Amino acid sequence: MAGCFLGVLACAGIYRAVQTPSAPTAARPFEQKLPAPKLQARADAGSYWHDAEVQSGDTLQLILARLGMDAKSVQAFEQQSPIDLKALQLRAGQIVSVRVNEKQEVSDVQFFNDDDGERNLIALEYRNGKWQLHTGAVDTETLPSLRSVVITTSASGALAKAGVPIEIRTALKEMFADKFDWNSLQAGDSIRVLYESLYFRGQEVATGNVLAAEVSTQGATYYAYYYEHGDAGGNFYDETGNALQKGFAGQPIEHYTRISSPYGIRIHPVLKTVRMHTGIDYAAPQGTKVLAPSDGVVRFRGWKGGYGNAVILAHGNGLETLYGHLSAFISGVEEGTSVQAGDVIGLVGSTGRSTGPHLHYEVRIDGQHVNPATIALPTPVLSAQDLATLQGRQRQIQQLMQSVRGLPVPVSQKN
């Protein structure tokens, strides 16, 4: 679409140029030989990226073999890998990207690895006859991605076919849960979604927040717009500014001094590594009460790697909340017991991989991490000023969405 717009401008410029002369002149043929443009050869000329979706039980070696790497090369990769392949935690549905060179050999591999509370971008490259960690600059860019699909069989299937990542599909299903049953969407219904994409070396490696979405079904259209409330995160509102979801009634902690690390992607200022923080960290004094923000059942209580002492609550419909780095558990809060909103389920600490007392609060739906603020925290009512700001953004987004409404085929645009 941007190309068409530029094309219109170019044609308009030419039209003005030919209209400039005040009197007609005789046309004469003119020919000028120009030297061929000198193009600098690129090291990656002839290469291309290929994505693979992780299946349940996959290892990185299995994925590489599925992408066409021969057994000898897979074995060499396993022997030379600069990372501990056995320690990788790949999630079903996530994307592993590989670059194939002009010799049809895998030259680069990149993906996010789960690491108890955060995901770390791992970028490997085959250089000088061996596999090594990427040594170049961490050149990332966040851009909005627009997808528009018309359902033929299922909503999730149509979105997956259009390249919408599983995290975005999960968020869409949950954000409209109070409006309609996602599984009731049928052939002919349409979905339009605008979301953030993180690119590294020209390849999409992660997603951020859903910025806006529209779902048209059974003669009605439902709207969702994301509004940020600072480090605490953001929430989704409809076209009138009303909260799309109520969220949980309570907070996961009695009180806190600050949000020390919000949900989302961060680039380490010194190490220059790319990390995705999968929860919200609340800095608070040691021993501060950790609370159940909603009714649930204790699914896990114990030591959980980098999370340290942790509690996981199940709230139904695949929704779970995790509370990490606890200093102590509460008597009677055992696996299988029910808790009510406001019950104390633990005490703030600094166990596991932690630099100081805080609560790590994490939310998962069907195993996929989502922004806690959009689902499992109280949703703020918009002030008059916030509503005016949101309405201004709505008008801009409406113009973009209008360009793809009614199209009978999937649309993909990255700007």
Beta strands, then each sheet from edge to edge (+ up, - down):
strand 1: 48-53
strand 2: 95-100
strand 3: 106-114
strand 4: 118-127
strand 5: 130-133
strand 6: 140-150
strand 7: 190-200
strand 8: 203-217
strand 9: 220-228
strand 10: 234-237
strand 11: 258-261
strand 12: 264-267
strand 13: 274-277
strand 14: 279-283
strand 15: 289-291
strand 16: 296-303
strand 17: 309-314
strand 18: 319-329
strand 19: 338-339
strand 20: 344-348
strand 21: 358-365
strand 22: 368-370
strand 23: 411-414
sheet 1: 1+ 2- 3+ 4- 5+
sheet 2: 1+ 2- 3+ 4- 13+ 12-
sheet 3: 10+ 9- 8+ 7- 6+ 23-
sheet 4: 11+ 14- 21+ 18- 17+ 16- 19+
sheet 5: 11+ 14- 21+ 22-
sheet 6: 11+ 14- 21+ 18- 20+ 15-
end
